[in-house]
Amino acid sequence: MGIQQKNLQSSQEDSHMATKKAKSAREVTHHLLRNRPATTTLKDIAEKTGLSESWVNSFHIRGDKCSASVDKVEILYHFLTGKTFV
């Protein structure tokens, strides 16, 4: 695991604690994406997850209003936290 990924996970764990009141996995994932380290670009996330850059960008901007399957949200959540949905 690279330094950037470790930093991302550490930062996302802090953000995750702040989102305990969130109602859905989609909301938590959207919050994590919006509060990721500035050094992690949406393009980087798309390349590393296999999700399309346009979908990642749309989810970043629109969150709950974005058409997103559970699979895509879980892939993104896993990348941002290193964890899977419970």
Residue pairs with C-beta under 8 A, 6 or more apart in sequence:
4 37
4 39
4 40
7 37
7 39
8 36
8 37
8 40
8 80
9 81
9 82
11 35
11 36
11 37
12 32
12 35
12 36
12 80
12 81
12 82
13 81
15 31
15 32
15 35
16 28
16 32
16 81
18 31
19 27
19 28
19 31
19 32
22 28
22 31
24 64
25 70
25 73
25 74
25 77
25 85
26 63
26 64
26 68
26 73
27 63
27 64
28 77
29 59
29 73
29 76
29 77
29 80
30 59
30 60
30 63
30 64
32 77
32 80
32 81
33 45
33 56
33 59
33 60
33 76
33 80
34 60
34 63
36 45
36 80
42 53
42 56
42 57
42 60
43 53
45 51
45 56
45 76
45 79
46 52
46 53
46 55
46 56
47 53
48 79
49 56
49 75
49 76
49 79
50 75
51 72
51 75
51 76
55 66
55 68
55 72
56 76
58 66
59 66
59 68
59 72
59 73
59 76
74 84
74 85
77 83
77 84
77 85
78 84
